[in-house]
Amino acid sequence: MHQAGKADKMTVPGTNTSGHGSASASAPEEKQASSGARRSAVLVHDRALEAYGFGGGHPFNPLRIRLTLELCEALGLISAPSYVSAEPATDEDLTTVHSLNYVRRVQGCNEPGADLADLLAYGIGSDDNPIFTDMHRACAHVVGAVLEASRLVMRGEVEHAMCISGGLHHAHRSRASGFCVYNDAGVAISRLKEEYPGIRIAYLDTDAHHGDGVQWMFYDDPEVLTISMHETGRYLFPGTGDVDEKGGGEAAGYSVNVPLEPFTHDESWIETFEAVVPEALRAFKPDIVISQNGCDGHALDPLTHLSATMRLYEHIPRRVHDLVHELCDGRWVATGGGGYDIWRVVPRAWTALWCAVSHQPLPQELPGDWLLERGLQSPVRLPETMLDALEDFPPVARAREIEERNRRTADEVLRKVVARIS
């Protein structure tokens, strides 16, 4: 769904469009007027969304979502009114970015006599993306939830919306990839572009893996800015995300990739984030930010080679929160993403995300009841504090060399890519 040509910035509730175009959409104002003051934050989730998982010993385990929500509830950070449910995405939604042939393959993959060789050509039934029961419905439900979160924000009903079942950023137009079958952010972006002509959407991805699926869907579209900070593809799936992948045609500069060195630690990651992300977002001037918040860059994650701690996963959402209020009247949709240490890392990282989304301080300690109940089930000892103890994560070898390489990468991104955003 590549689109060329740059439209003026649209007018949405509360946006100052001075210096930009005035193409307007009346629906947001009408909705906001009828519903009163917008709510601060909602969490788009219901138990059916936890059906998205590949079973057995597959690393993508929906238990991580249940653990996160139970932790937030035990800490008193979520109450029933915070939750909003959503319907699965329709075929019409899905085919804004996926081919109809592909959607039909996913829909038919559970049928008796399904052609497994044909499905495999679409990435369905591979080791990464094995077939599971009611696969289409579970995948479409995730897309529908992120789409609902995006519409709630754009209609002016809430400032921020979070959907941690989302973040399936590797799915391509006609191929499942990297535990991702349908691309929830891709559909949400495409639908918002249809419903709000001229909208400028920033997609920010801080998963350890490159946000390739979203990038390629909008690679030639100057109304969509994609920013991905990830471990360099020299060593990690999907092998893409080099600095020179910077967008095509009139969108040159609108795909911002920041490949980080293996074993990048908190200080270097934060320094690189602060060097690139605020400048790119300020240059682009988005109407809404959709962030993918994979937490698989943590030192304990089994699938990557990065060395972050919870300090990073407290910092990033807090800074994104600051930036969306600075740049786009607080319009922010936050999704989940990768994260494969489901006991020690994911619940704490996404609790920190919810705290930023919902304007709540991050608690220092995990609740005793939750630790007792889940600690009996966990195969590893659970941390008792929200942030990691520094002594548990000693300085990485070659830290200064890693820092210098990441600084050079950030400088290159700013010179080659961000300087072209307007």
N, C-alpha and C positions, 0 to 999 in steps of 0.2 A: 504494500500500500504506500508506495513512494509518491510524494507529491512535490512538484517544483513550484516556484513562485512564492513571493513573500507578501503576506497580507498585513494590513495595519492591525495594530493591537486593538482588541475588542474592548467594549465597556461592560464591566460587570459590577455588581453592587460593591460600593465602598472603594472602587479603584480610582486613583488619580491618573487620568490618561493624558495629562499635559505633555505636549511634545510628541504624541503618537496619534494614530488614526482614531476615528470616532465611530467605527462600525459597531452598532449596538445590538444587544439581544435583550428583549423586554421580559422574557420569561423569568429570569432571576429576580428582578425587581418585584414582579407581581407575586411570586411565591413568597418572597421575604415579607412583603406587606401583609399577606394573608396569615402568615404563621407567627408574626411577632419577632422579637429579638432572637437571633440565632443562638443555639446552644454552643457551649464551649467545645465539647468533644464527644464522639460516640465510638463504640467498638462494634463493627459489623461482624457478627458471628452467631452461629447456632451449632448445635452438636452435629448436625448432618455434614458440616464442613470438615469434620474430623474423619470422614470416610476417605479422604484423599490420602492414600498411602499404599505402598507396594507390597506390604506383608512380609512375613518371614524375617530374615536377617537383613533386609534392605536398609541402608542407612537413612533413607527418608522416612521417618517414623512420626505419624501424627500425634503420638503420645507427648511430644514436645509442646504441642499447642495446649493440651489438657494440663500439663504441668505448669505452664506459664499462667494460664487463667486461674488455676487453683492458687498459685502463689500470690497473684494480684488480689484475689478475693480474700485470702488469709491475711493479707496486709491491710485490708480495708480500702484498697485503691479502686475497686470496681464494685458497683451495686447493680441491681437488675435494670434500672432505667438507663444505664450506660450501654446496654446491648440493643442492637438493631439487627433484625434478620433480613435475608435477601432471597430472591428466587434465582434458580439457575439461569445462566445466559441462554438466549434463544439462538437458533441457527443463524438468524439474521445478525445477531451480535457477533457471533463467532466468525462469520464469513466477512466481517470488515477487515480482518487481517489473515484469516486462514482460508485455504482453498476449500471449496465445497467437497471435492473428492476426499480430502484429508478428513474433514469432519465426518463424512459418511463412513470412512474406515474406522474411526474411533467409535462411532455409534454401533457399528456392526461387529466389533472385536470380540464381544461376549457371546455372539450367536453360534449355535452348533454348526460345524462345517466351515467356520471362518478360515480363509486362506492365510495361514501363518506366514508363508513366504512373502505374500503380497503385503501383509501388515508390517513385516520387518523392513521392507523397503521404505516405509514411512516412519521408521524408528519405533514402531509399536511392537512389543514383545521381545525387545532386547534386554540384556542384563540390567541396563540402567533404567529401562522403562517397561518392566514386565506388565502383562495384562492382569488386572484385578477386577473383582466383581463390580458391576455397574460403573465401569470406568468413565464412560461419557458423562453420566449424570454428576458424578463426584467432581470431575474436572470442570464441567460447565458451571457447577455451583460456586466454585472458587472464583471463576471469572465474574459471575453475577454479583458476588459479594463485593469485589473490588469496584465493579461498575456502579453498584449502588452507593458505595462510599464516595466515589468521585462525583456522582450526581447530587448527593446530599450537600457536599461542599460547594459545588457550583450553583446550586439553587439558593444558597445562602442560609440553609437550615442549621448548619454547624460550621464552626471554624475549621476543626480538624476531624478526620475520621481515620481509624486504624482498622486494618484487616490483616491479621498475622497469618491467615491461611494463604494469602496471596504472595506474590513475589516470584512467580514461575517464569523467570526471565530468559530461559534457554529455548523455549518452544519457538519453532520457526513456522513459516507460512504453511508448509506441507510436511513437517517432520517433528516428531517428538525428540527431545534431546535433554540429557542431563537432569532426569527426574521431572521434566516439565512436558506436559502434553498440550495444553492450551496456554496461550500467553495472556494472562489477565491484564497486565499493564498495557500491552499492545491494544487489546480490545477497548479498554477504558479510554485510552488516548484517542483512538480512532473515533469512538462514539462522541466524545466531547468535541472533537473537531467538527463533526457533522452537526451537532446540536448548538454549538456556539461558533459560528463562522468567524475566522480571524483570531481565535484564541491562541495564546502562546503558552505551551506546556513544557515545563522542565521536568525531566526524568532523571533522578539522582540515585545511583546504584553503588552501594559500598560493600556489597558481597565480595568474598574473596575470589569468586569466579567472575570473569568478564560478562557483562550484561549484553551478550551478543544478539539474542533474539530481538529485543526491543530496538537495539541500535540498527540492525539491518532493516527492520520494518519501516523506519523513518529516516533512513540514511540520506535521502535526497530532499527532505522536508525542512525548510528553514523556520517553520512554525513550531518545531519540536526540537528542543535541546536535550541531548542525552549525555550524561556525565557518568563515567564508570571508573571507580578506583578499585583495583583488583590486583591479585598476584600476577606477575608477568606470565604471559602465555608461553614463555619458553619452557616452563616446567609444569604448567597446570592446565587442565581442561578449561575452556574449549580450545586453547591455543591461539586465541585472537586477542584483540584489544591493544594493539600497538599504537603509539602516539600518532603515526601517520594514517591511521583510520580516522579521518577527521570530517567525514561527510562529503557528499557529492554535489556537483553543480552549484546552484545558488545556496545550497546548504553547507558548503565548505566552511568548516569551523564549528559546525553545530553538533558534531560528534566529538566529545572530549573524552579521551582515554588517558588514564594515569596508571600505567603498569608499575607496581611496586616490587622491590627486590624481595626474594625469599627471606624470611626471618625478620621482616620489618616489624619494629616494636612500636609501642604507643607514641613515644615522642616523635619519631620520624613520620609515622602515619598522620598524626595530628598536625605536624608542621606542614606536611604536603597538602593535606586537606585545606588548611587555612590559606595556603599560598594560591590554590587553584579555584576551589569551589565558590567562595564568596565573589571573587572577581568574575568568574564565568556567569554566575546567576545575575549579578548586578548589570553586566553587559547585556544580557538577554532580556531582562525585565519580564519575568513570567507572570501570567495570570493565575497559575496554580502550579504547585510542586507535588509530584508523585515520587515518593522515595521508596527504594527497596532496601531493606535493612537486614540482609543476611549477616549472621554473626559467626561465620565459619573462618574468620581471620584470627580467632582466638588461639592462643598457644596450645590449648588443650584439644582443639578440633582435630579429628583423625584424618581428614581428607585434604588438608592444605599445609603450607609450610610457613605461615605467618606467625608472628609472636605477639599479638595484641593481648591485652587484658581487659577487664571490665572498665577500666578507666576510659578506653576508647569508646566503648559502647554506652557509656554515660555521656561522653562529650559530643558525639556526632548528632544524636537527636536533639540535644539541647541547642546546639548551634543551628541546626536546620530550623528549629522552632523560632529562633531569633531572626533568621533570614527571611522566613515566610512572612513574619509580621512586618519586617522592614520593606519587603518587595511586593507582596501580593495580598495584603489585607488578611494574612493568616491562612489563606487557602492551602491546605496541606492534606494529602492522603498518604498514610504510611502503611506499607505492607511488610510482611516477613521476608523469607527467602531461605538461603542456606543456613545450616547450623546443625552439626552432627554429634556434638557432645550434648545429648539431649537432657542430661541430668544436672550437670554442673554449670553449663554455660547458657544454653538457650533460655531457660526460665528467667534467669537474672537479666540477660541482655534485653529481652523483650518486655520485662517489667520496667526496666529503665526507659525503654521506648514509650511505653504507655504513660509513665510519669511525665515525660516531656510533652506528649500529645495532650494529656489531660491537665496540664498545669499543676502538677503535684510534686512536692519534693521527694527525692529518692530516699527511701528508708535505709538505715545503715545496716540493720541486721535482718536476717530471715526469721520468720516466726517459728517458734519451737514446735507447735503442733504440726505444721507442714513438714518440718525437718524430721520429726519423729515418724509420721505416717509414711512419707515418701522415702525416708532414709532406710527403712526396713526393706523396701523394694529395690532400691538403687544398687547396681553392681559396684558402684564406687562411693567413696565417702563424700557427702555433700558439704559444700562450703557453708559457713554459718553467717558470713557477712556478704553484703551486696557487692562491694568492691573487693578485688583480689588483694591478698596480702603480698606486699612487694617481695618479701623474702622467699615466697613460693615461686617467684619468677625472676631468677637472677639475670643480669645483663647478658644479652646474646653476644656470641663471638662476632667479631668484625662489625660491631655496632657503628663505629664511625665511618667505615667504608660504606655500609648500607645507607647511612644518613646522607653521605655525599652523593651517592648514585641517585637516591631519590630526589635530592635537591636539583641535580642536573636534569632529571626527568621533568620535574615541575617547571623549571626554567624553559625547557624545550616546549612543553605544552603551552605555556603562556605566550611564547614567541610565535610558534607555528600555528596554534589553533585558537586560543582564547582571543588573541588580538584581532581575529577575523569576525568575531561575533558582533552583531549590531541589532 
